[in-house]
Amino acid sequence: MTERTDLVPGAPCPPFDMPLDQGGRVSLESLRGRPFVLYFYPKDDTSGCTREAVAFSERHAAFEALGVPVIGVSRDSLEKHRRFREKHGLEVALASDETGAVTEAFGVWVEKSMYGRRYMGIERATFLVDAEGRIHRVWRKVKVPGHAEAVLAAARELVEGKPEVSR
């Protein structure tokens, strides 16, 4: 699978339906009518993924105040998600894509390379989707420092119609 180049601002969000670590499910239909963030990350409890989940969790109240749910997605099991949440006190929802259908639909299941070894894995990517189910903003090959803040600023601009003011 390769990166999807058709998932750009204005494009419809691919349909999805996944179980959540705290029970229930999340789907495109269940979120229709409100904007939301889906962020894809490679693996629970690794350094970069932990920093990203903690950064989004630290801003959970701000996203909630905007009415913008944040859902982290990886191929880890619900049990691994539960342990990850408990260990780091995470506030964001964690969805399990064990079948890989969602990571493939979003084009984030890609060939990666580390130390000369090629393998398939999740590209760190984030999608901000508007209330009509259209992609508003895409971040690919995400670098963790400052990312949650940038997504929050974009969500605020989407909801309130004005850019985030630096403090």
N, C-alpha and C positions, 0 to 999 in steps of 0.2 A: 504494500500500500504506500502511496506517496501523498504528500501534502496536497490538499484540495485547494485549488486556486479560485474556485467559484464561491467560496465562503467569504464574501466581502461585504462591506456595509451596504445595506439595502436588500441583500439576498435573504430568502427565507431560512430560518434556523432548521436544521435537520430534525426530524422527530426523534424522540428518545423516551425511554421508560426504564428506570433503574431502581433497585432497592436502596434504601437509606440505612445507615448504620444504627440509627436510633429508632428504627421501625418505620413502616410505611414505604411509600414509593414517591419518586419525583418523575414527572414527565413534562413534555412540552405543553400538553393540554392542561395539566394541573397548574401550570404557571401562566397560562394565557391571561392577558389583561393586566399584567404587571411586568416591569422589566426585571431581569435577573442576570446573574453572572455564573457562567460555568467555567471553572478553571481546571485544566487537565495537568496532572503531575505524574511523574514516573512511578514512585514507590513510597509507601508509608514508612515513616521513621528513618529516612535517610536525611543527610544534613540539609541539602537545598530544599527538599520537600517539606521538612519540618519548619525551616525558617519561613517558607511561603505560607504554610498553614497557620503558623503563629501570627504572622503579619496580617493575614486576612481576619483571623480571630480577634486581634487587637482592635480592628476597625469594624467588628461585627455590629456594635450598637449604632455606629454611623450609617452603615448600609441598611440596617433595620429601620432607622429613622426615615430613610428615603423610601422605604418599602421595596428594597431591592435584595432579594435573597441571594446568598452566595453559596454555591455548591461545588465542592472539590470532587474531582472524578479521577479514579485510577482503576487498574484491573485487580487491585487487592481485594481480598474477601471481606465480607462484613465483619467477621471476627477480628481480622487485622486492623480494620478501620476502628473498631471499638477500642482495641488496645492502644492505638495511635492517639485517639481522642483523649482517653483517660490519662495516658502518660504525659501529654503536653497541655492538658486543659483546654482543648480546642472548642471553639464556639460555632464554627461553620459546619454546615451539613456535609457529610461525606457519602458519596454515592459509589456503589460497586458496579463496575462494568466487567465482571468476570468473563463474559462471553466475548468481549472485545467489539461487539457490534457498534457501540456508541463511539469509541475511540476511532474506529474505522470510518464511521459516517462523518465524523468531523475532520478526518484526514490527519489525525495526530499520531497514528500508529505508523511509524516511519523507520527506515533503516538508520541506525546510528553507528558510530565508530568510536571506540575507546582503546587506546594503546595498540592500534593496528587491527583490533578485532572488530568485525562487523556483526551487528545483531539488530533485532527488531525491538523497538521500545516506544514509549510515549514521549512525544516532543512536548516540552512544557509550553502550554498555550492557554490563552484566556479569551473567552467570547462574552461580550456584553450584548444582551439581546433586549430589544425594546418590547413594550407592552403588546404590540401586534404580532410578535413572534418573528421579527426581522432582525438580522444581525446589525447592530449599531457600530460596534468596534471590535477589532481583532488584534490580539497581541500574539505573535509567534516567536519561538526561540527566546522565551522570556528569561531575563536575568532577574533574580529575586530582589536584590536591593532596590527599594523605591517602587516596586511594581504594584503592591497593594494600594499604595497612596495614589498612583496614577489611575488605577481602575476606579477607586473611590471618586476621584476628581471627575472622571468621565461619566460615572453614574450620576453624580450630582448635576453635571451639566445637562445630561439627558433628562433627568427628572425636573430640574428647576429651570432649565433653559439658560443658565448662565455659568460661565467658567468658575472654577474654584479659585479663590483669592489666596495667595500665599500669605502666611502669617509670620 
